[in-house]
Amino acid sequence: MTKERSPAERRADRLARHERILDAGLETFAAEGYRGTTLDEIAVRVGLTKTGVAHHFPANAAVKGGFLTPGDAATIVANARKSSIGR
C-alpha cells in the first residue's frame, strides 16, 4: 500500500514542477527565440503535456497565441520566477 503524501509534500512537488517549467521556458526562449518557442517544446523539455504546462501557466497560451510581445513574454517569465520564490 502506498503512503498518502502530506500537503507539504504535494506543495513541494508542485513548486519543483513549477520551477522546472520556468527553467525549460527560459532555455527554450534562449535557444529558439520567441517565434521558435512553443508550449509543446517546453512541455517536452519538462516531461509534461502541453496541457500540463498550461495548468501551471495559463498565460502561456496567450503568449504563444500572439497576444503578447516577446518583451511581455520575457517579463511574464521573470515575474513568475519572482512570485514562485515567495510561495
Rosetta blueprint (number, residue, H / E / L):
1 M L
2 T L
3 K L
4 E L
5 R L
6 S L
7 P H
8 A H
9 E H
10 R H
11 R H
12 A H
13 D H
14 R H
15 L H
16 A H
17 R H
18 H H
19 E H
20 R H
21 I H
22 L H
23 D H
24 A H
25 G H
26 L H
27 E H
28 T H
29 F H
30 A H
31 A H
32 E H
33 G H
34 Y H
35 R H
36 G H
37 T L
38 T L
39 L H
40 D H
41 E H
42 I H
43 A H
44 V H
45 R H
46 V H
47 G L
48 L L
49 T L
50 K H
51 T H
52 G H
53 V H
54 A H
55 H H
56 H H
57 F L
58 P L
59 A H
60 N H
61 A H
62 A H
63 V H
64 K H
65 G L
66 G L
67 F L
68 L L
69 T L
70 P H
71 G H
72 D H
73 A H
74 A H
75 T H
76 I H
77 V H
78 A H
79 N H
80 A H
81 R H
82 K H
83 S H
84 S H
85 I H
86 G L
87 R L
